[in-house]
Amino acid sequence: MKKLFSEKVRKNKIVLSAASLLVLGSGTAYGTYEVTKDSVSVSLNGKKQEIRTHADTVSEVLADHDIELREEDKLSPAVDAKIKGNMEIVYEASKPVNLTVNNERRTIWTTAKTVEELLKLEKIGVNEHDKVEPTLSTKIEEGLTLNIDKAFQLTLNVGEKKQQVWTTSTTVADFLKEQDVKLNDLDKIEPALTDKLNAKDVVTVTRVEKVTDVVEEPIAFNVETKKDSNIEKGKQEVLESGEEGKQEKHFEVVLENGKEVSRKLIKTEKKKDSKNRVVALGTKNVQQASTTVSRGNDSVSKEFYVSSTAYTAHCNGCSGTTATGVNLRSNPNAKVIAVDPSIIPLGTKVFVEGYGYAVASDTGSAIKGNKIDVFFSDKSAAYRWGRKQVKIKILD
């Protein structure tokens, strides 16, 4: 207590002495005022200076420099710290930054030196796929505008190629442009180009193209028959072999991802006409000396077994008219068989086991050797006949 009192007396003496000196002149009074100031080192936003001050706290020092302290500013020591001789005060003002993250805007105040440091302080994580403008190394300036678009992953199918892709695009059109996907006029895009994108979406580009396919096809020739009295009855002679024609069919073919999905005939061009096959059918009667077997009123010159099938006038590929000119559709009750003329001459009368009397009046591409085709007007009867071995008798 005594010590405190002595200190007080000492100060009072100094004050009294200072007061008495006032009469000596204002210069002496100013010198005394300066002697009582504390020396302080002040760093303001990186600019350091030495000052002398009567301020009691750091707050008063800042006020002397017209500094309004914000919560985000850096200050050391604390604002209410007492001023001591040789104290070092460090102050750094925060700067406003306009921050936008995925279209959400806000203004933040920061003392960070770079964009990267700012993001760490604000705990905003970014990866290599995110779009940050300006770059992470950019220095923070007052009023800086910082845009961050967070990337998300989706599936991209282009033709047969499928891949997982990161993007910051907001629409399908922007995304495809970003991925450098060139679109053709006929391509199909799902979802639509104007649709908004979301994480885990699937964007599919189907490559569509139209091509022309030209197919060459033969034109079948017709068979023209002529009766010839110079040729023995039952025999025939090919006068002109006939020749197939040629035609080209042009198709418009639609391909999706290289696979045909539709085909449309555009036009048909005839390249070469067909020529008819001309066949002469003999009508000349010739007496033949042969051993015959008489059975009642029938004279049988020969009999043997053949493989038989049945047909109708309306079968696939059938014209309804026999090789000898009989119109089977107009004569449904005709008893006719198709034969190989080299075995049974056309016009020959026969008796077929299970079928009855008939005339060999027709031929067929599949009727070769000991084989015949019997005619029925009714399709069900032809089916019932089926395929079987039968005995045939050649009649005079």
LOTI-249140 format. One record per residue (C-alpha): x negated, y, z; chain. Coordinates in nm, 2 decimals. Each point is the difference from the previous one (the first is absolute). Layout:
REM residues N
[[X Y Z] "A"],
...
This chain:
REM residues 396
[[0.00 0.00 0.00] "A"],
[[-0.29 0.23 0.09] "A"],
[[-0.16 -0.08 -0.33] "A"],
[[0.32 0.09 -0.19] "A"],
[[0.03 0.33 0.19] "A"],
[[-0.36 0.09 -0.07] "A"],
[[0.06 -0.07 -0.37] "A"],
[[0.31 0.22 0.01] "A"],
[[-0.20 0.28 0.17] "A"],
[[-0.27 -0.03 -0.26] "A"],
[[0.26 0.04 -0.28] "A"],
[[0.16 0.29 0.17] "A"],
[[-0.34 0.17 0.03] "A"],
[[-0.05 -0.05 -0.37] "A"],
[[0.35 0.14 -0.08] "A"],
[[-0.07 0.30 0.24] "A"],
[[-0.33 0.06 -0.16] "A"],
[[0.16 -0.02 -0.35] "A"],
[[0.26 0.24 0.11] "A"],
[[-0.25 0.24 0.14] "A"],
[[-0.19 -0.01 -0.32] "A"],
[[0.31 0.11 -0.20] "A"],
[[-0.09 0.35 0.09] "A"],
[[-0.33 -0.05 -0.17] "A"],
[[0.16 -0.05 -0.34] "A"],
[[0.21 -0.24 -0.21] "A"],
[[-0.30 -0.17 -0.16] "A"],
[[-0.11 -0.15 0.34] "A"],
[[0.36 -0.12 0.06] "A"],
[[0.02 -0.19 -0.34] "A"],
[[-0.34 -0.17 0.07] "A"],
[[0.14 -0.13 0.33] "A"],
[[0.31 -0.14 -0.17] "A"],
[[-0.20 -0.19 -0.26] "A"],
[[-0.23 -0.15 0.26] "A"],
[[0.30 -0.18 0.16] "A"],
[[0.11 -0.18 -0.33] "A"],
[[-0.05 -0.37 -0.05] "A"],
[[-0.20 -0.13 -0.30] "A"],
[[0.21 -0.25 -0.20] "A"],
[[-0.07 -0.20 -0.32] "A"],
[[0.31 -0.01 -0.22] "A"],
[[0.04 -0.21 -0.32] "A"],
[[0.30 0.11 -0.20] "A"],
[[0.08 -0.23 -0.30] "A"],
[[-0.37 -0.09 -0.03] "A"],
[[-0.13 0.36 0.04] "A"],
[[-0.20 0.03 0.32] "A"],
[[-0.06 0.32 0.19] "A"],
[[-0.13 0.11 0.34] "A"],
[[0.23 0.24 0.19] "A"],
[[0.02 0.16 0.35] "A"],
[[0.34 0.02 0.16] "A"],
[[0.19 0.08 0.32] "A"],
[[0.26 -0.26 -0.10] "A"],
[[0.09 -0.24 0.28] "A"],
[[0.12 -0.30 -0.23] "A"],
[[-0.05 -0.15 -0.34] "A"],
[[0.36 0.12 -0.09] "A"],
[[-0.11 0.36 0.06] "A"],
[[-0.30 -0.04 -0.22] "A"],
[[0.22 -0.13 -0.28] "A"],
[[0.24 0.29 0.06] "A"],
[[-0.29 0.25 -0.03] "A"],
[[-0.05 -0.15 -0.35] "A"],
[[0.37 0.02 -0.10] "A"],
[[0.02 -0.38 -0.01] "A"],
[[0.35 -0.16 0.05] "A"],
[[-0.06 -0.36 0.11] "A"],
[[0.20 -0.28 -0.16] "A"],
[[0.04 -0.35 0.15] "A"],
[[-0.18 -0.15 -0.30] "A"],
[[-0.31 0.23 0.04] "A"],
[[-0.32 -0.14 0.14] "A"],
[[-0.14 0.18 0.31] "A"],
[[-0.27 -0.08 0.25] "A"],
[[0.01 0.06 0.29] "A"],
[[0.37 0.01 0.08] "A"],
[[0.19 0.32 -0.04] "A"],
[[0.03 0.06 0.38] "A"],
[[-0.37 -0.07 0.07] "A"],
[[-0.17 0.28 0.21] "A"],
[[-0.27 0.20 -0.17] "A"],
[[-0.35 -0.07 0.12] "A"],
[[-0.34 0.14 -0.11] "A"],
[[-0.15 -0.16 -0.30] "A"],
[[0.33 -0.19 -0.07] "A"],
[[0.04 -0.14 -0.36] "A"],
[[0.35 0.04 -0.14] "A"],
[[0.08 -0.19 -0.32] "A"],
[[0.33 0.08 -0.19] "A"],
[[0.11 -0.14 -0.33] "A"],
[[0.34 0.11 -0.15] "A"],
[[0.23 -0.27 -0.15] "A"],
[[0.11 0.05 -0.36] "A"],
[[0.35 -0.07 -0.15] "A"],
[[0.02 -0.28 -0.26] "A"],
[[0.32 -0.07 -0.20] "A"],
[[0.02 -0.38 0.01] "A"],
[[0.24 -0.21 -0.22] "A"],
[[0.02 -0.38 0.06] "A"],
[[0.24 -0.18 -0.25] "A"],
[[0.20 0.32 -0.05] "A"],
[[0.03 0.07 0.38] "A"],
[[-0.15 0.35 0.06] "A"],
[[-0.14 0.16 0.32] "A"],
[[-0.26 0.25 0.10] "A"],
[[-0.27 -0.10 0.24] "A"],
[[-0.28 0.20 0.17] "A"],
[[-0.34 -0.16 0.02] "A"],
[[-0.36 0.06 0.07] "A"],
[[-0.11 -0.29 -0.22] "A"],
[[-0.28 0.07 -0.24] "A"],
[[0.11 -0.22 -0.29] "A"],
[[0.32 -0.18 -0.13] "A"],
[[-0.14 -0.33 0.12] "A"],
[[-0.06 0.13 0.35] "A"],
[[0.35 0.15 0.00] "A"],
[[0.17 -0.33 -0.09] "A"],
[[-0.19 -0.17 0.28] "A"],
[[0.10 0.26 0.26] "A"],
[[0.36 -0.02 -0.11] "A"],
[[-0.02 -0.39 -0.01] "A"],
[[0.12 -0.01 -0.36] "A"],
[[-0.14 -0.32 -0.16] "A"],
[[-0.07 -0.01 -0.37] "A"],
[[-0.13 -0.29 -0.22] "A"],
[[-0.18 -0.01 -0.34] "A"],
[[0.33 -0.01 -0.19] "A"],
[[0.15 0.31 0.17] "A"],
[[-0.01 0.33 -0.19] "A"],
[[-0.16 0.28 0.21] "A"],
[[-0.03 0.35 -0.15] "A"],
[[-0.24 0.17 0.05] "A"],
[[-0.26 -0.27 0.06] "A"],
[[-0.11 -0.12 0.35] "A"],
[[-0.33 0.20 -0.02] "A"],
[[0.18 0.33 -0.06] "A"],
[[-0.07 0.27 0.27] "A"],
[[0.29 0.13 0.19] "A"],
[[0.09 0.36 -0.08] "A"],
[[0.28 0.21 0.14] "A"],
[[0.32 -0.07 -0.18] "A"],
[[-0.13 -0.32 -0.17] "A"],
[[0.28 -0.21 -0.17] "A"],
[[-0.06 -0.37 0.06] "A"],
[[0.21 -0.26 -0.19] "A"],
[[0.00 -0.37 0.09] "A"],
[[0.20 -0.26 -0.20] "A"],
[[0.00 -0.34 0.18] "A"],
[[-0.04 -0.29 -0.24] "A"],
[[0.22 -0.31 0.00] "A"],
[[-0.02 -0.34 -0.17] "A"],
[[0.24 -0.14 -0.26] "A"],
[[0.00 -0.26 -0.28] "A"],
[[-0.06 0.09 -0.36] "A"],
[[0.09 -0.25 -0.28] "A"],
[[-0.11 0.10 -0.35] "A"],
[[0.07 -0.27 -0.26] "A"],
[[-0.13 -0.32 0.15] "A"],
[[-0.25 0.18 0.24] "A"],
[[0.10 0.03 0.36] "A"],
[[-0.19 0.21 0.26] "A"],
[[0.03 0.17 0.34] "A"],
[[-0.07 0.37 -0.02] "A"],
[[-0.04 0.29 0.24] "A"],
[[0.16 0.33 -0.10] "A"],
[[0.10 0.35 0.12] "A"],
[[0.24 0.06 -0.29] "A"],
[[0.36 0.08 0.07] "A"],
[[0.17 -0.11 -0.32] "A"],
[[-0.04 -0.29 -0.24] "A"],
[[-0.10 0.23 -0.28] "A"],
[[-0.28 0.16 0.21] "A"],
[[-0.12 -0.34 0.12] "A"],
[[-0.03 -0.15 -0.35] "A"],
[[-0.19 0.31 -0.11] "A"],
[[-0.23 -0.03 0.30] "A"],
[[-0.06 -0.37 -0.09] "A"],
[[-0.07 0.10 -0.37] "A"],
[[0.28 -0.23 -0.12] "A"],
[[0.09 0.10 -0.36] "A"],
[[0.36 -0.05 -0.09] "A"],
[[0.14 -0.10 -0.34] "A"],
[[0.34 0.11 -0.13] "A"],
[[0.16 -0.34 0.05] "A"],
[[-0.15 -0.09 0.33] "A"],
[[0.23 -0.07 0.30] "A"],
[[-0.08 0.16 0.33] "A"],
[[0.16 -0.09 0.33] "A"],
[[0.08 0.20 0.21] "A"],
[[0.07 0.30 -0.22] "A"],
[[-0.27 0.25 -0.06] "A"],
[[0.18 0.27 0.21] "A"],
[[0.05 -0.23 0.30] "A"],
[[-0.17 0.07 0.33] "A"],
[[-0.27 -0.24 0.12] "A"],
[[-0.02 -0.17 0.34] "A"],
[[-0.24 -0.24 0.16] "A"],
[[0.03 -0.36 -0.11] "A"],
[[0.19 0.10 -0.32] "A"],
[[-0.06 -0.21 -0.32] "A"],
[[-0.05 0.19 -0.32] "A"],
[[0.04 -0.21 -0.31] "A"],
[[-0.10 0.10 -0.36] "A"],
[[0.12 -0.25 -0.26] "A"],
[[-0.18 0.04 -0.33] "A"],
[[0.25 -0.01 -0.28] "A"],
[[-0.08 -0.01 -0.37] "A"],
[[0.18 -0.07 -0.32] "A"],
[[-0.17 -0.20 -0.28] "A"],
[[0.11 -0.13 -0.34] "A"],
[[-0.04 -0.37 -0.06] "A"],
[[0.02 -0.13 -0.36] "A"],
[[0.09 -0.36 -0.04] "A"],
[[-0.02 -0.18 -0.34] "A"],
[[0.26 -0.26 -0.06] "A"],
[[0.08 -0.24 -0.29] "A"],
[[0.32 0.03 -0.20] "A"],
[[0.14 -0.35 -0.06] "A"],
[[0.08 -0.10 -0.36] "A"],
[[0.34 -0.14 -0.11] "A"],
[[0.04 -0.33 -0.18] "A"],
[[0.18 0.03 -0.33] "A"],
[[0.13 -0.33 -0.16] "A"],
[[0.08 -0.07 -0.36] "A"],
[[0.16 -0.30 -0.15] "A"],
[[-0.21 -0.17 -0.27] "A"],
[[0.15 -0.27 -0.23] "A"],
[[-0.35 -0.10 -0.11] "A"],
[[-0.09 -0.12 0.35] "A"],
[[0.14 -0.33 0.13] "A"],
[[0.28 0.03 0.25] "A"],
[[-0.13 0.00 0.36] "A"],
[[-0.33 0.14 -0.10] "A"],
[[-0.12 0.36 0.03] "A"],
[[-0.29 0.20 -0.13] "A"],
[[-0.15 0.32 0.14] "A"],
[[-0.01 0.25 -0.28] "A"],
[[-0.14 0.29 0.21] "A"],
[[-0.15 -0.06 0.34] "A"],
[[0.11 0.34 0.14] "A"],
[[-0.20 0.25 0.19] "A"],
[[0.05 0.17 0.34] "A"],
[[0.02 0.38 0.01] "A"],
[[-0.16 0.23 0.26] "A"],
[[0.14 0.28 0.21] "A"],
[[-0.13 0.22 0.28] "A"],
[[0.20 0.08 0.31] "A"],
[[-0.10 0.32 0.18] "A"],
[[0.07 0.00 0.38] "A"],
[[-0.02 0.28 0.25] "A"],
[[-0.15 -0.16 0.31] "A"],
[[0.00 0.16 0.35] "A"],
[[-0.28 -0.09 0.23] "A"],
[[-0.02 0.06 0.37] "A"],
[[-0.34 -0.04 0.15] "A"],
[[-0.10 -0.19 -0.32] "A"],
[[0.29 -0.25 0.03] "A"],
[[0.29 -0.01 -0.26] "A"],
[[0.33 0.09 0.15] "A"],
[[0.21 0.06 -0.31] "A"],
[[-0.01 -0.05 -0.38] "A"],
[[0.23 0.18 -0.26] "A"],
[[0.01 -0.07 -0.37] "A"],
[[-0.06 0.32 -0.19] "A"],
[[-0.01 -0.11 -0.36] "A"],
[[-0.05 -0.30 -0.23] "A"],
[[-0.21 0.03 -0.32] "A"],
[[0.01 -0.26 -0.27] "A"],
[[-0.35 -0.06 -0.13] "A"],
[[0.07 -0.29 -0.24] "A"],
[[0.32 -0.16 -0.14] "A"],
[[0.06 -0.37 0.04] "A"],
[[0.05 -0.23 -0.30] "A"],
[[0.27 -0.27 -0.01] "A"],
[[-0.09 -0.36 -0.02] "A"],
[[0.17 -0.15 -0.30] "A"],
[[0.10 -0.37 0.01] "A"],
[[0.15 -0.20 -0.29] "A"],
[[0.25 -0.26 0.10] "A"],
[[0.04 -0.30 -0.24] "A"],
[[0.35 -0.08 -0.13] "A"],
[[-0.10 -0.26 -0.27] "A"],
[[0.15 -0.34 0.05] "A"],
[[-0.24 -0.29 -0.05] "A"],
[[0.09 -0.37 -0.01] "A"],
[[-0.22 -0.19 0.24] "A"],
[[-0.06 -0.37 -0.01] "A"],
[[0.01 -0.12 0.36] "A"],
[[0.10 -0.30 0.21] "A"],
[[0.32 0.09 0.17] "A"],
[[0.19 -0.16 0.28] "A"],
[[0.38 0.02 -0.03] "A"],
[[0.21 0.05 0.31] "A"],
[[0.36 0.03 -0.10] "A"],
[[0.04 0.30 -0.23] "A"],
[[-0.34 0.15 0.10] "A"],
[[-0.32 -0.08 -0.18] "A"],
[[-0.30 0.03 0.24] "A"],
[[-0.33 0.04 -0.18] "A"],
[[-0.21 0.04 0.32] "A"],
[[0.05 0.02 0.38] "A"],
[[-0.25 0.10 0.28] "A"],
[[-0.01 0.16 0.34] "A"],
[[-0.05 0.37 0.05] "A"],
[[-0.04 0.25 0.29] "A"],
[[0.31 0.22 0.01] "A"],
[[0.10 0.33 0.15] "A"],
[[0.31 0.23 -0.05] "A"],
[[0.06 0.36 -0.10] "A"],
[[0.28 0.25 -0.07] "A"],
[[0.06 0.27 -0.25] "A"],
[[-0.06 0.26 0.27] "A"],
[[-0.33 -0.12 0.15] "A"],
[[-0.29 0.24 0.06] "A"],
[[-0.16 0.08 -0.34] "A"],
[[0.27 -0.18 -0.20] "A"],
[[0.16 0.18 -0.29] "A"],
[[0.30 -0.22 -0.02] "A"],
[[-0.07 -0.10 -0.36] "A"],
[[-0.19 -0.32 -0.09] "A"],
[[-0.30 -0.03 -0.23] "A"],
[[0.24 -0.12 -0.27] "A"],
[[0.24 0.29 0.05] "A"],
[[0.27 -0.15 0.22] "A"],
[[0.16 0.26 0.22] "A"],
[[0.04 -0.19 0.33] "A"],
[[0.19 0.29 0.17] "A"],
[[0.26 -0.01 -0.27] "A"],
[[0.00 -0.38 0.00] "A"],
[[-0.01 -0.11 0.37] "A"],
[[0.12 -0.35 -0.08] "A"],
[[-0.29 -0.07 -0.25] "A"],
[[-0.20 -0.32 0.08] "A"],
[[-0.35 0.12 -0.07] "A"],
[[-0.35 -0.10 0.11] "A"],
[[-0.33 0.18 -0.03] "A"],
[[-0.29 -0.22 -0.13] "A"],
[[-0.36 0.00 -0.12] "A"],
[[0.06 -0.01 -0.38] "A"],
[[-0.32 -0.20 -0.04] "A"],
[[0.17 -0.28 0.20] "A"],
[[0.37 0.05 -0.09] "A"],
[[0.06 0.22 -0.31] "A"],
[[0.25 0.28 0.03] "A"],
[[0.35 -0.10 -0.13] "A"],
[[-0.04 -0.36 0.12] "A"],
[[0.31 -0.16 0.15] "A"],
[[-0.07 -0.18 0.33] "A"],
[[0.16 -0.18 0.28] "A"],
[[-0.13 0.09 0.35] "A"],
[[0.07 -0.23 0.29] "A"],
[[0.23 0.17 0.24] "A"],
[[0.06 0.30 -0.23] "A"],
[[0.15 -0.16 -0.32] "A"],
[[-0.03 0.09 -0.37] "A"],
[[-0.19 0.32 -0.08] "A"],
[[-0.20 0.17 -0.27] "A"],
[[-0.36 0.11 0.03] "A"],
[[0.06 0.37 -0.08] "A"],
[[-0.24 0.19 0.23] "A"],
[[-0.37 0.02 0.11] "A"],
[[-0.17 0.14 0.31] "A"],
[[-0.35 0.10 0.09] "A"],
[[0.00 -0.25 0.29] "A"],
[[0.15 -0.29 -0.22] "A"],
[[-0.30 -0.19 -0.12] "A"],
[[-0.04 -0.37 -0.08] "A"],
[[0.26 -0.25 0.14] "A"],
[[0.20 0.26 0.18] "A"],
[[0.35 0.15 -0.07] "A"],
[[0.22 0.28 0.15] "A"],
[[0.37 -0.07 -0.01] "A"],
[[0.25 0.28 -0.03] "A"],
[[0.28 0.07 0.25] "A"],
[[0.24 0.30 -0.01] "A"],
[[0.04 -0.02 0.38] "A"],
[[-0.30 0.08 0.22] "A"],
[[0.11 -0.23 0.28] "A"],
[[0.01 -0.29 -0.25] "A"],
[[-0.35 0.08 -0.11] "A"],
[[-0.12 0.01 0.37] "A"],
[[0.17 -0.34 0.05] "A"],
[[-0.18 -0.15 -0.30] "A"],
[[-0.34 0.10 0.15] "A"],
[[-0.30 -0.18 -0.13] "A"],
[[0.00 -0.37 -0.09] "A"],
[[-0.11 -0.27 -0.23] "A"],
[[0.27 -0.10 -0.26] "A"],
[[0.01 -0.22 -0.31] "A"],
[[0.07 0.18 -0.33] "A"],
[[0.11 -0.16 -0.32] "A"],
[[-0.08 0.15 -0.34] "A"],
[[0.31 -0.04 -0.22] "A"],
[[0.03 -0.01 -0.38] "A"],
